[in-house]
């Protein structure tokens, strides 16, 4: 029997998340098509629909005002599941973040970067970030939203007899802050995504799916060559095994994210690969 993450179960209890969310969906992080959206937002959104995508994750509106952007989302029958925001906005304007996320119908708010000196992410950075995330998480919860942090790999620096990431997990309040796993970035940092899924099985509620070109060297600073993103199943991340474990655990929402210049051509192939796993 798959395990529904504790945070989702709690939100269901209070009617924040309906049971319909339990159907596992493959969505798209729209950042994958950022260059196309910048040139033709309406046409690119139609392309997303044509790919068979139903759920999306936002990371910006590409210069469009809310009425225009939500209109093209609605016209293409897409559901905004997750809304991306920046650390500074969470810190300074958490209610505004909640209001904007709700205006798009999102259920999750995701922040994917904690400001720090490049190459030096420490427990002190985590302490400062935890205050922001825990306070903002409470506000998100009051607004029917769940706040998630998306690690980028720099969190796995060893400090003492543990990693900074383990400290993040301790400091971020389990009641108000959960996590979106990006399997590429964990692999890039030399980590085993399946091992981390099992270790923190109640904390992962969303997942980014992207694969890495074989032979790509690891890095530990949250940076990598965009062109190392390949069609799912063609790389060294182990997407098939990760998907099997994530589904067993009860993760509901998966988003393909392809940061390469070939994303528009690769995404349909990645979707076909995932369909073949079902």
N, C-alpha and C positions, 0 to 999 in steps of 0.2 A: 504493500500500500504506500503510495507516495505521501510525503510529508508536506503539509501546507505550512510555510514559514509562519512562525508565531505572530509576527507583525501583521501579516495578512489576515490570520485567523482573528486577531483582536479587532481589526478594522471591520471585518465581516460581522462580528458580534454587535457592533454599534451601527451597522448599516451603511458604513462608509464605502465598502466595496461589495458589490453584489456577487452572487454565486456565478454569474455568467463569466466572470473574469477567470474562472478556473480552467477554461479551455485554453490550451497552450497555443500561442500564435507566433508566427514568424513575421516580425515587422521590419521597418527600415529606419535607421538613423538618417535623417535628411541631410546631415552634413556630408554624407557620401557623395551627394550630387550638388555640392555647394557652388561649383563653377557653373553648372547648368542653370541652377536657380538664379544666379546673378544675372544671367542673360535673358532667361524666359521662365519666370516663376510659374505661370499658368500652364505652359506647355510641359514643363518638367513635372509638375504635380500630376498632370494627366498621364505622363509616362509611368509614374509610380503606380498609379491605378492599373494601367495596362499590364504591369508586371505581375499583377495579382496580389499586391500588398494591400492589407486592410488596416494595419496599425502602424503608426509612425511615432518617432521621437523627435522633438524639436530642439534645435540648438541656435535659433535665431530666426528672423523673418526676412532676411535678405533685402532690407530697406523698405519693405512694405508695411503700411499701417495695418492695425488689427482688422478693420472691416474688410479690407481687400484680401488679406492673407487667410482669414477664417472662411471667407467666401469660396476661395479656390480649394480649400481643404474639404469643405462641405460638398461642393459640386462634384468632387471625386470620391465621395462616400468614404473618406478616411477618418479614422478615429485617432485622436491625439491621446496617447497613453502616458507619455513621459515628457516633461518640460525641463529643458536644461537652463541653468542659471550660473552666474559667476559668484565666487566667494564673497567679493565685496558687496554685491547686492544682498546676499544672505545676511551679511553682517549689518549693513546699514538700513536696508529696506525690506525686511523679511515679509511684512504684511503685503507690500506691493508685489513681491514675488508670488505670494500665495494668490493674490487677486488675479494676476496675469495668468498663472497656471490654470486657475479655475475657469477663466474666461475662454480658454481653449478646450475645456473639458478634461484636462489631464487629471490623473490620479496620483502621479508620482512627480516629484521635483528632484532633479539630479544635479549635483555639483561635481565637477570632474578634476578640479585642480586646487590645491592648497598653496598659497603663495609662500615661497621660501627661497633662500639663496641657492642659486643653481649649483647642484652637486652636493648640497649639504642640507638634508632634511633630518631634523632632530626631534627628540621628545619634547623640546620646548616649543617647536612649531606645532606639534600635536596638541599640546596643552592649550595654546592660543586658539587653535582651530576647533577644539572640542567645545569650548565655550560658545563659539559662534554656531556650530552645528547643533548642539544640544538645545540652545535657546531658540534657534530658528525651527528646529524639529518640533518643538512644542507648538509653535505658531502654525506650522503646516498641519499638524494633527488637529488643531482646533478648527481648521478650515477643510477638514476631510481629505487631507493629502498626506503622503508618506515621503519623507526626505531620505534620499540615498546619496552615498558618496561613491564615486567611481575612481578606484585606484589606477595609477598610471605606471606603477613599477618602482618609482623612487622610494616608496615606503618600505622596501625590503632590505634596507641597509641594516647591518647587524650593529646593535648597540648593547653592550654588556653581554648577557647570555641569551639574548632574544633578538627579534627584529622590531623595527619601528612599527611595522604593520600590526604585530601582536599588541603593541601598546595602543595603536589606534582603536583596535577592537575593544580594548578595555575601557578607553576613555569616552568613546562615542556611545551615548546612552542607548541601550538596547530597546527602550520603549519608544524612542522617537527618531532614531537614525539607523537605517539599514544600508545595504550595499548593492551596487550594480557591478558585476564582474565583467571585465573586458579580457577575454581569454588570450588575446594577442599580447596585451601589455604584461600579463602575468608570465607568459612564456618568454617574452622579451627580457624580463628581469630574472630569468633562470628558475622560475617557480613552476610547480606542477598544479595546474588549475583543478584537477580532480581531487588532489590531496587537500587543497584549500576549500573546495566545496564541502568535503566531508568534515574537515576540522571546524568550520564555521557554518554548518548546515542551516542554522536558523536565521542567519544574517543576510544571505544572498536572495534577493527577490527579483532582480532583473539581470539580463545578460546581453553583452555585446558579442556578436559572432564575427570574427575575422581570422584569416589564416595568414601564415608567414612563410615567405619564400624559403625553401630549404637552403641551408648554408648561411643564413643571415646571422651575423654575430649578435650576441646578447648586449644589452645596455642596461644601465641602472639609474638613468636620469630622467626617464619619462619621455625620451626622444628617440625617434627611429625614422628611417627613410620611408616616406609614404609609398614608394614604389615596391617595397617589400610585401605589400598586401597582395595576396593572390586569391584566386577562386577557392571557396571553401572546399576542403578535401584535398587540395593540391599541395598544401604546405605541411609544416611540421608540428602544428599545434595539437593535432589529435581531436579534430572536431567531432567525429563520430562517437568516440568514447565519452567525450565531455557531454554531448547532447544526451546520451543514454543515462548518464548519472544525474544530470540536471533535471531531466524529466522524472526520474525516479524520486527525486527530492521534492518535486512539486513546484519548481519555478514555472511561472505562468507566461512571462513575456520575454521573447528573444528578439533582438534587433540586429540585423546585418549592418555592419559598418565597414565600408571599403573606402579607404582614404587615397587610393591610387588614382592616377589619371585615367585608368581603364575601368573605373567603377561602373559606368553606365553599361559597358559590355559584360563585365564580370558578375554583376548582381543577378541577372537572370540565370546564369549558370550556377551560382551559389544557391539560389532558390531551388533549382532542379535537384541539386545534390541533397539538400535538406529534405525535399519531398521523397526522395528515394530511400531515406532513412526510416520513414514512417512505416 
